[in-house]
Amino acid sequence: MDLGRVKRGEWIALVGGILLAGGLFLKWYGVHENGTVNGIDGPTTFTGWDAHPTLRWLLLAAAVAPLILAWIIARNHTLSWPRGQLTSVIAIAAFGFIGYEGVVDRPGDSNSLVSLKLGWFVALVGVLAMLFGSVMRQQETEIRRKPPGTI
C-alpha cells in the first residue's frame, strides 16, 4: 500500500465524502410555527439524519465511496473501468437525492414552512467536491478503446 499514489483528485473527493457524512449530522431543515416534519410540530430544526430515515443510509454509503477509491489507488488494484468513474456516478446520484429533497420535495406538510439550513448546503458542497475529485482522477486514467465490431 503506497499513499504516494493518492493524488490531489482523491484527496478532494475524500474531503467531499467527509463533508457529506458530517453534513448529515448538521441541521438541514428549519420548521416554522405551523409546519410539521415526521409528525413533530415546529418551530424546530432537523438534521439530515433525523429527517430522512432511508436516504440517510444511502448518503452515508455514498460518503464512503471516495475512501474506497483511495484504497483502490493506494493498493494499485486493476479495474476494468477508469478509476474514479464509479465514484462519479455515486456522487451524481447523491447530488440528485440531496437536490430533490432540498429543492423539489422538502419533508413536512408544506414546503413553504420548511427552510433549508447549513447542513444541507454542507452536504451539497461535499457531493460536488466528491464529483470534482473523482472526475479529476478519471481524466488521469487513459480509457482503452476496443476495435470496432467487438463487444
C-alpha positions in Angstrom: 0.0 0.0 0.0 1.5 3.3 -1.1 -0.3 6.5 -0.2 2.0 8.4 -2.6 -0.2 7.1 -5.4 -3.2 9.0 -4.0 -3.2 12.3 -5.9 -5.0 15.6 -5.5 -8.3 14.4 -7.0 -8.7 11.6 -4.5 -7.9 14.0 -1.6 -10.6 16.4 -2.9 -13.0 13.5 -3.1 -12.1 12.4 0.4 -12.8 15.8 1.8 -16.1 15.8 -0.1 -17.0 12.5 1.5 -16.2 13.8 4.9 -18.3 16.9 4.3 -21.2 14.8 3.1 -21.0 12.5 6.1 -20.6 15.4 8.5 -23.3 17.4 6.8 -25.8 14.6 7.6 -25.5 15.4 11.3 -25.9 19.2 10.9 -29.2 20.9 10.8 -30.8 20.6 7.3 -34.3 22.0 7.9 -35.8 24.6 10.0 -39.6 24.3 10.6 -41.6 27.4 11.2 -44.5 27.7 13.7 -47.3 25.9 11.8 -45.0 23.4 10.0 -44.7 19.7 10.7 -41.9 17.2 9.8 -42.2 13.5 10.7 -45.1 14.2 13.0 -43.2 16.8 15.0 -44.7 20.3 15.0 -42.5 23.4 14.6 -40.8 25.6 15.4 -37.8 23.3 15.5 -34.8 22.1 13.4 -34.0 18.7 11.9 -30.7 17.2 10.9 -30.5 15.2 7.6 -30.1 12.1 9.8 -33.4 12.8 11.6 -35.4 13.9 8.6 -34.6 11.1 6.2 -34.8 7.6 7.7 -34.0 5.8 4.4 -32.0 8.3 2.5 -29.5 8.8 5.4 -28.1 5.3 4.8 -27.7 5.9 1.0 -25.9 9.2 1.6 -23.7 7.6 4.3 -22.8 4.8 1.8 -22.1 7.5 -0.9 -19.7 9.2 1.6 -17.7 6.1 1.8 -17.1 5.9 -2.0 -14.1 8.2 -2.1 -12.5 6.2 0.7 -12.8 3.1 -1.4 -11.4 4.9 -4.4 -8.4 6.0 -2.4 -7.9 2.4 -1.2 -8.1 1.1 -4.7 -5.5 3.6 -5.9 -3.2 3.1 -2.9 -3.2 -0.7 -3.3 -2.8 -0.3 -7.1 -5.7 -2.6 -7.9 -6.5 -3.2 -11.6 -10.0 -2.3 -12.7 -12.0 -2.9 -15.9 -13.2 0.7 -15.8 -11.4 4.1 -15.3 -10.6 4.8 -11.7 -12.9 7.3 -10.3 -15.8 6.5 -12.6 -17.9 4.7 -10.1 -17.3 7.4 -7.5 -18.5 10.0 -10.1 -21.7 8.0 -10.7 -22.4 7.7 -6.9 -21.7 11.4 -6.5 -24.2 12.3 -9.3 -26.8 10.1 -7.7 -26.2 11.6 -4.2 -26.4 15.1 -5.8 -29.8 14.2 -7.3 -31.1 12.9 -3.9 -29.9 15.9 -2.0 -31.2 18.4 -4.6 -34.6 16.7 -4.8 -35.0 16.6 -1.1 -33.9 20.3 -0.6 -35.4 22.0 -3.7 -38.3 19.9 -5.0 -39.8 18.0 -2.2 -38.8 19.1 1.3 -40.1 17.0 4.1 -43.1 18.2 6.0 -46.6 19.3 5.4 -45.9 22.5 3.5 -42.7 23.2 1.7 -43.1 26.9 2.4 -43.0 26.3 6.2 -39.7 24.4 6.0 -36.4 26.3 5.3 -33.0 25.0 4.4 -30.2 25.2 7.0 -26.4 25.0 6.8 -26.2 21.2 6.9 -28.0 20.8 3.6 -25.5 23.2 1.9 -22.5 21.4 3.5 -23.8 18.1 2.2 -24.3 19.6 -1.3 -20.8 21.0 -1.3 -19.4 17.7 -0.2 -21.1 15.8 -3.0 -19.9 18.4 -5.5 -16.3 18.0 -4.2 -16.6 14.2 -4.5 -17.7 14.6 -8.1 -15.0 17.1 -8.9 -12.3 15.0 -7.3 -13.4 11.8 -9.0 -13.6 13.4 -12.4 -10.1 14.7 -11.9 -8.9 11.2 -11.2 -10.9 9.8 -14.1 -9.2 12.2 -16.5 -5.8 10.9 -15.4 -6.7 7.4 -16.5 -6.5 6.5 -20.1 -9.5 4.7 -21.5 -8.6 1.7 -23.6 -10.9 1.6 -26.6 -11.9 -1.6 -28.3 -11.7 -2.1 -32.0 -14.9 -1.6 -34.0 -17.2 -4.6 -34.2 -16.2 -6.1 -30.9 -18.2 -6.3 -27.7 
